[in-house]
Amino acid sequence: MTPQTEKRTLRRAYYQRFTAAQRFEHLVLLLSFTVLALTGLPQKYADQAWAQSLIAALGGIESVRIVHRVMAVLLMAEAIYHGGVLSYKLYVLGVRPIMLPTLRDARDVWDWARYNVGLRREHPRLPRYNFGEKVEYLAVVWGTIIMVITGFMLWNPIAATKLLPGAWIPAARAAHGAEALLAVLSILIWHSYNVHIKRLNKSMFLGTLSAEEMREEHAEELERIERGEAEPTPPPHVVAQRKRVFWPYAVLMSALLVSALVWFVTFEESAITTVPRLAVRETTLSVDAEAVGVAAEGEALWSRLPCSGCHGERAQGREGLNVPLAGLELDFADFVAQVRRGPADMPAFPPEQLSDTELAHLWTWLRSLPAP
Ligand code: HEC
């Protein structure tokens, strides 16, 4: 190495890897993911002592629920922003979709595996984003999509059962919890290993990687930078023209997505209960059901209420979610308690939504039906 080249290497000992905006996105993801996991997992494992202590430490189930939702909104807002940035890069700047897997990644995996077991002398020369990073990125995208869809179903179970069979609600709950566990484990094992244990990689916080790190993990990218090659960019007039198309579209899409987000959050009050609500105490009944209940009124109510989506058109139960209520044997107090509390996978119906008198009608009708 001549003194000049040595000097050049020293001057360029650090290579820009992430912009400030990208690092900020990562911080938002770090915060929302961690808090979502801390408030979500104890709800998944609510019957276990550690989960109960954690819920208590976080201020009780009601505040855990609210914090979980606030963080979900933050994550969704971040996803919308990320979609905007991505569209800008792909469309306006004409950047190649470098996070998508290619055949070349398959070859890199193969070479890398052979290198690791000693069948190959050199570490493969990896591009800007190597196969492992692509898998991780795409897993975040995929995981977020799953969590948003299933989260919507748990947050708005009544709306969801208007479109889908009631059995999808417990299925959504299982998927939401399983995907969460998968994500947390992959962060703890895979992500931690790659960026903290194998070598403490601070690029996501400081923005840069050292030459040595670049050589090992992104040798091809390093050579490209050293050759002074820049990614081809479209000429300024093309960029200007594309921006004129992009901005109206971006504003429209953001407005639509943000409205969808608001709709998502405010749609209904009766999210699924994972842990029985503290707010539901022993219900004091305001009516004498035997005296007030009218079966015909109950039948009419049933056709208007969301109950049939899960319990069947005539309360005979539904395929996949077999909870028939026809021929009900519960006494009125227990019936009211169930409906007000919302047992597992059923939304709770507070008195503002369904009065005791209405429940008396429903109860009378359900009891009059033949058991299936
Ligand atoms: C999103 C689906 C869903 C909706 C909507 C729904 N339920 Fe349920 N309901 C369930 C599930 C699931 C169970 C069984 C819970 C369990 O396993 O403890 C249940 C249980 C019940 C029970 C307890 C049954 C028993 O034998 O212990 C009653 C009573 C009940 N529902 C009434 C209603 C009424 C009344 C409505 C409408 C106001 C309604 N449900 C709406 C899903 C639903």
Boltz pocket constraint, residues with backbone or C-beta under 6 A from the ligand:
constraints:
  - pocket:
      binder: B
      contacts: [[A, 157], [A, 158], [A, 161], [A, 166], [A, 169], [A, 305], [A, 306], [A, 307], [A, 308], [A, 309], [A, 310], [A, 311], [A, 321], [A, 323], [A, 324], [A, 325], [A, 330], [A, 334], [A, 335], [A, 338], [A, 339], [A, 343], [A, 344], [A, 345], [A, 346], [A, 347], [A, 349], [A, 354], [A, 362]]
      max_distance: 6.0
